[in-house]
């Protein structure tokens, strides 16, 4: 039923001449507690920014699966979904984009290198994250993940 609905939405969007949002998912990965709490940030050289790991859904993939896959691909971290967070909406060069976010906890850091989209993965305090993050919606995600 959901696939039929997605197909119908795509067809309606084409008829109306509007773009369907690119669907993506990602995570705010936390480790530690209290004063030892830290959050994983990624640096994307293509954009020169600090953000969170995220990426587009693959065909037939649900948002939760995509979020877990993208975090592991971009950071080398294995994580567990903890709590759904907000969904962000914004416009990129290709049109609208929707990102479904989760608070995640670290399961394992096997030390493998992140993918080509990320040149640094950094664990920082929440306060450092607020200073490093380039976008206000990302700062709001930190606040939400910690509340």
Backbone bond lengths (Angstrom), bond angles and torsions (degrees), N, CA, C in turn:
res aa  C-N    CA-C-N  psi(-1)  N-CA   C-N-CA  omega(-1)  CA-C   N-CA-C  phi
1 X - - - 1.455 - - 1.526 111.09 -
2 X 1.364 117.68 -44.44 1.458 120.59 -179.46 1.524 110.63 -63.09
3 X 1.354 117.44 -40.29 1.454 120.18 178.55 1.516 110.33 -62.80
4 X 1.321 117.17 -40.31 1.456 120.85 177.43 1.514 111.73 -62.87
5 X 1.317 115.95 -40.03 1.460 120.77 178.21 1.520 110.33 -66.08
6 X 1.354 117.53 -43.67 1.461 120.41 178.68 1.521 110.42 -61.65
7 X 1.321 116.98 -41.79 1.467 120.56 178.28 1.516 111.34 -63.34
8 X 1.332 116.56 -41.49 1.461 120.64 178.66 1.529 110.81 -65.31
9 X 1.336 117.46 -39.93 1.467 120.94 177.63 1.520 111.06 -64.51
10 X 1.320 117.04 -41.46 1.463 120.79 178.92 1.526 110.14 -63.28
11 X 1.331 116.70 -42.19 1.456 120.92 179.74 1.530 110.57 -65.41
12 X 1.318 116.85 -44.14 1.468 120.63 178.85 1.521 110.64 -62.92
13 X 1.337 116.99 -41.46 1.459 120.85 179.24 1.526 110.57 -62.16
14 X 1.325 117.08 -41.20 1.469 120.92 179.22 1.518 110.80 -64.09
15 X 1.328 117.01 -43.12 1.465 120.89 179.66 1.524 110.90 -63.02
16 X 1.336 115.77 -40.86 1.465 120.21 -178.44 1.525 112.64 -80.84
17 X 1.324 116.73 -10.23 1.457 119.78 179.21 1.517 113.62 75.86
18 X 1.319 117.24 27.62 1.463 120.68 177.93 1.531 109.14 -115.09
19 X 1.315 114.79 156.66 1.460 119.53 -179.83 1.513 110.22 -89.39
20 X 1.337 114.95 137.42 1.459 119.06 170.69 1.514 107.30 -76.95
21 X 1.325 118.13 145.40 1.466 118.89 178.90 1.522 111.39 -63.12
22 X 1.326 114.92 143.07 1.452 120.89 168.15 1.522 105.16 -70.61
23 X 1.340 117.15 129.53 1.461 121.07 -179.15 1.515 109.41 -97.68
24 X 1.333 115.18 130.41 1.455 121.42 -179.14 1.526 108.68 -140.07
25 X 1.337 115.15 169.36 1.462 120.47 178.90 1.518 108.27 -150.80
26 X 1.336 114.80 154.48 1.454 119.37 -179.55 1.506 111.50 -163.71
27 X 1.342 114.53 -174.66 1.447 118.39 -175.59 1.509 115.06 -145.19
28 X 1.332 113.47 150.86 1.455 123.19 170.69 1.524 103.87 -101.82
29 X 1.335 116.19 105.08 1.463 121.96 -174.19 1.521 108.97 -93.18
30 X 1.340 115.11 123.67 1.462 121.60 -179.77 1.522 110.22 -115.21
31 X 1.329 115.00 150.16 1.462 120.53 170.80 1.520 107.56 -142.68
32 X 1.333 115.56 155.82 1.456 120.85 179.26 1.516 112.61 78.74
33 X 1.315 114.67 176.70 1.469 122.17 -179.26 1.521 109.37 -135.87
34 X 1.321 115.72 158.61 1.462 121.37 174.69 1.513 112.78 52.09
35 X 1.362 115.58 -128.11 1.456 121.08 -178.77 1.518 113.67 -69.29
36 X 1.343 116.91 -14.79 1.470 121.02 178.37 1.524 112.48 -94.82
37 X 1.321 117.62 6.46 1.470 121.80 -178.22 1.522 109.29 -67.61
38 X 1.330 115.68 135.42 1.463 120.06 174.13 1.526 109.36 -140.78
39 X 1.322 114.19 160.88 1.464 122.47 -177.03 1.521 108.15 -127.89
40 X 1.331 116.15 142.09 1.464 121.58 -179.81 1.530 110.14 -88.21
41 X 1.324 115.63 126.11 1.461 122.21 174.17 1.520 108.90 -114.95
42 X 1.318 115.59 153.78 1.457 120.76 174.80 1.518 109.51 -120.37
43 X 1.335 114.89 143.26 1.462 120.67 173.79 1.524 107.58 -103.63
44 X 1.333 114.87 126.31 1.461 120.67 -178.67 1.528 108.45 -106.78
45 X 1.336 117.70 107.61 1.465 119.40 -176.43 1.525 113.54 -62.92
46 X 1.317 116.91 -30.36 1.473 120.03 179.85 1.524 111.50 -59.12
47 X 1.339 115.87 -35.84 1.463 120.97 -178.03 1.525 112.26 -107.44
48 X 1.329 117.25 -12.26 1.460 121.14 -178.56 1.517 112.20 65.04
49 X 1.343 116.33 34.68 1.465 118.96 -175.88 1.527 111.99 -128.26
50 X 1.335 114.24 164.89 1.463 123.21 171.99 1.513 107.30 -106.42
51 X 1.318 115.87 130.56 1.459 120.95 -177.00 1.528 108.48 -152.62
52 X 1.324 115.32 -158.08 1.462 122.73 177.38 1.518 109.22 -114.24
53 X 1.328 117.09 154.55 1.463 119.15 177.65 1.524 110.86 -65.93
54 X 1.326 114.56 132.82 1.471 121.49 179.89 1.505 108.37 -163.28
55 X 1.320 116.10 164.05 1.452 119.82 176.29 1.514 111.74 -175.26
56 X 1.313 113.90 171.51 1.462 121.79 -176.65 1.522 112.02 -69.24
57 X 1.323 114.44 147.66 1.458 120.99 173.54 1.521 109.04 -70.82
58 X 1.317 115.65 140.77 1.457 120.65 172.66 1.526 108.34 -84.37
59 X 1.312 117.48 160.88 1.465 121.91 -179.71 1.525 110.67 -52.39
60 X 1.323 116.55 127.88 1.452 122.65 177.13 1.518 114.76 77.74
61 X 1.316 118.47 2.36 1.462 122.22 -176.40 1.529 110.03 -91.61
62 X 1.325 116.61 139.26 1.462 119.15 175.63 1.532 109.05 -85.99
63 X 1.315 115.74 166.72 1.466 121.05 -174.06 1.528 113.19 -63.96
64 X 1.330 117.35 -40.86 1.465 120.38 -178.74 1.526 110.60 -64.18
65 X 1.319 116.90 -44.32 1.463 121.15 179.00 1.524 110.63 -63.26
66 X 1.327 116.20 -42.56 1.467 120.70 178.97 1.527 110.73 -62.58
67 X 1.321 117.30 -41.49 1.464 120.42 -179.65 1.526 110.76 -61.78
68 X 1.326 117.07 -46.33 1.469 120.63 178.76 1.529 110.96 -62.28
69 X 1.318 116.86 -44.41 1.471 121.39 -179.37 1.522 111.04 -63.37
70 X 1.326 116.60 -47.77 1.460 120.47 -177.04 1.529 111.78 -64.08
71 X 1.326 117.37 -40.74 1.465 119.36 178.76 1.527 109.77 -62.19
72 X 1.326 117.08 -44.50 1.466 118.86 -179.98 1.527 111.35 -66.07
73 X 1.331 117.47 -43.09 1.463 120.22 -179.91 1.528 111.78 -62.68
74 X 1.328 116.93 -43.59 1.456 120.00 -173.94 1.525 114.14 -82.83
75 X 1.330 117.49 -22.29 1.465 119.33 -174.77 1.519 114.28 -120.28
76 X 1.328 117.81 -21.16 1.453 120.89 -172.25 1.519 112.71 80.51
77 X 1.334 117.97 6.76 1.461 122.42 -178.46 1.521 110.50 -96.46
78 X 1.341 115.28 138.34 1.465 119.55 169.01 1.518 105.87 -96.03
79 X 1.321 115.54 132.03 1.458 121.08 -172.62 1.518 111.16 -133.42
80 X 1.327 114.59 169.26 1.461 122.23 176.97 1.531 107.33 -123.58
81 X 1.321 116.06 137.92 1.468 120.67 174.01 1.518 108.33 -68.39
82 X 1.309 116.71 132.91 1.461 121.31 178.04 1.523 111.85 -110.13
83 X 1.314 116.45 -53.92 1.465 120.03 -175.14 1.520 109.66 -152.13
84 X 1.329 117.49 135.17 1.464 118.83 174.11 1.528 109.84 -66.07
85 X 1.315 115.58 141.44 1.460 121.79 175.70 1.527 107.73 -113.67
86 X 1.278 116.16 -168.17 1.453 121.61 -178.22 1.526 111.61 -65.62
87 X 1.292 115.96 166.41 1.461 123.44 171.05 1.512 107.14 -107.51
88 X 1.340 116.42 131.37 1.460 119.43 178.20 1.523 109.85 -102.10
89 X 1.316 114.86 150.05 1.460 122.65 -179.26 1.525 107.50 -131.44
90 X 1.319 116.20 130.64 1.458 119.62 176.28 1.522 108.79 -157.27
91 X 1.323 116.12 175.49 1.450 121.43 -177.64 1.520 109.72 -110.39
92 X 1.317 115.69 133.36 1.458 122.66 173.88 1.525 107.09 -115.96
93 X 1.324 117.03 177.18 1.469 119.79 -176.12 1.528 112.38 -55.96
94 X 1.325 117.23 -30.80 1.463 120.42 -179.64 1.517 114.43 -85.56
95 X 1.331 117.90 -2.91 1.456 120.91 -179.24 1.520 111.31 124.30
96 X 1.335 117.49 -155.78 1.468 120.95 -176.08 1.528 112.47 -72.11
97 X 1.330 115.46 147.35 1.468 121.95 177.84 1.518 108.45 -134.54
98 X 1.325 116.17 138.35 1.457 123.63 177.86 1.519 108.02 -122.70
99 X 1.345 116.79 127.35 1.463 120.91 179.64 1.521 109.24 -120.37
100 X 1.316 116.53 122.44 1.467 123.60 175.99 1.517 107.35 -91.33
101 X 1.333 117.27 127.37 1.466 122.97 -174.02 1.526 112.17 -113.55
102 X 1.338 115.63 150.47 1.461 123.19 173.47 1.516 109.91 -132.98
103 X 1.324 114.88 146.78 1.466 119.49 163.92 1.518 105.18 -79.19
104 X 1.328 116.13 135.08 1.460 121.83 -176.76 1.520 109.33 -130.99
105 X 1.323 115.02 155.46 1.461 119.86 174.62 1.526 108.88 -119.02
106 X 1.307 114.88 150.60 1.453 121.91 -178.68 1.521 110.56 -72.35
107 X 1.337 116.61 130.70 1.461 122.78 174.03 1.522 108.80 -102.84
108 X 1.352 116.12 -46.87 1.457 120.07 -176.59 1.522 109.51 -157.41
109 X 1.320 114.79 140.27 1.463 121.73 173.10 1.517 105.97 -117.44
110 X 1.341 115.47 94.21 1.462 118.44 -174.86 1.524 113.01 -81.47
111 X 1.323 116.46 1.74 1.456 120.26 174.02 1.518 115.28 80.40
112 X 1.343 118.10 5.62 1.470 116.00 178.94 1.526 110.02 -75.32
113 X 1.294 114.40 152.72 1.457 121.09 -174.72 1.528 111.66 -70.74
114 X 1.334 116.02 145.35 1.467 119.09 175.50 1.528 110.37 -67.56
115 X 1.331 115.39 168.56 1.459 119.53 -178.32 1.529 111.59 -75.30
116 X 1.314 116.27 -177.57 1.464 123.25 -175.37 1.529 114.23 -66.73
117 X 1.319 118.15 -17.77 1.461 120.63 -179.04 1.521 112.77 -77.57
118 X 1.329 116.02 -16.76 1.464 122.01 -174.45 1.524 108.64 -124.82
119 X 1.354 117.00 130.46 1.457 118.10 176.75 1.527 112.91 -106.49
120 X 1.345 117.30 -9.86 1.456 120.91 176.12 1.522 110.15 -148.49
121 X 1.317 114.86 140.93 1.460 121.86 168.95 1.518 104.52 -120.44
122 X 1.300 116.55 127.59 1.462 119.98 -175.96 1.526 110.35 -131.55
123 X 1.346 116.32 129.77 1.463 121.76 171.69 1.522 107.12 -88.52
124 X 1.319 116.55 124.14 1.467 121.12 -178.10 1.523 109.55 -134.37
125 X 1.322 115.69 161.11 1.458 120.04 173.96 1.528 108.23 -68.56
126 X 1.318 117.29 159.58 1.469 118.58 176.50 1.533 112.17 -56.74
127 X 1.340 117.05 -36.21 1.467 120.11 179.13 1.534 110.82 -65.18
128 X 1.327 116.55 -42.31 1.467 119.93 177.20 1.524 110.93 -64.42
129 X 1.326 116.19 -38.58 1.466 120.21 178.54 1.519 110.16 -59.14
130 X 1.320 117.31 -42.59 1.460 121.06 -178.91 1.531 110.87 -62.09
131 X 1.329 117.40 -32.56 1.467 120.83 178.87 1.534 112.12 -79.70
132 X 1.333 117.06 -37.26 1.461 120.63 -175.24 1.524 114.25 -80.43
133 X 1.317 117.51 -36.62 1.462 120.52 -176.15 1.517 111.14 -58.86
134 X 1.316 116.85 136.13 1.458 121.73 -176.31 1.524 114.32 -85.34
135 X 1.328 117.66 -16.89 1.463 119.80 -171.24 1.527 110.76 -125.01
136 X 1.319 115.73 135.49 1.467 121.07 -180.00 1.529 112.69 -58.27
137 X 1.349 120.05 -41.51 1.471 118.12 177.59 1.535 112.53 -57.86
138 X 1.327 117.97 -32.31 1.464 120.42 176.89 1.527 110.69 -68.27
139 X 1.329 117.49 -38.54 1.467 120.08 176.66 1.532 110.61 -63.71
140 X 1.328 115.90 -38.13 1.465 120.04 176.98 1.526 110.80 -63.78
141 X 1.334 117.13 -35.99 1.463 120.36 177.28 1.526 111.35 -64.72
142 X 1.332 117.82 -37.64 1.473 120.89 176.47 1.517 109.05 -60.61
143 X 1.331 116.09 -49.75 1.475 119.88 -178.94 1.534 110.27 -58.72
144 X 1.321 116.62 -43.57 1.466 120.33 -179.04 1.530 110.92 -66.49
145 X 1.328 118.08 -42.07 1.459 121.12 -178.56 1.522 111.82 -65.10
146 X 1.318 117.57 -29.39 1.455 121.42 -177.96 1.520 112.98 -89.31
147 X 1.317 117.66 -12.14 1.480 119.31 -176.88 1.522 111.28 -84.37
